Amino acid sequence: MLEKWSKVRVGDAESHVRSVLGAPVFGYTRENCPENFYVEGYGKPDRPVRGKVLIYLATDLVLYVWIDPQGRVEELFRAVS
């Protein structure tokens, strides 16, 4: 899984993220995002969702991918449980 995760970089299009990683476990837009969207038990950054956030899970890892309003990756955050 980490090998795939390393193929996603800031600036990539959302379509590239989805083609490499598949469908996220969770995905939220700014409009439908719950106040605490972070996966419990994993590390988390404190930042808002401006466009979308896609959340991917592996055995003991989580990957948050923030997509800006123009459809590009603006930040990635990996954390362990």
ABEGO torsion letter per residue (X at the ends): XAAAAAABBBGBBAAAAAAAAEBBABBBBAAABBABABBBGBBBBBBBBABBBBBBBBAABBBBBBBBAAGBBABBBBBBX
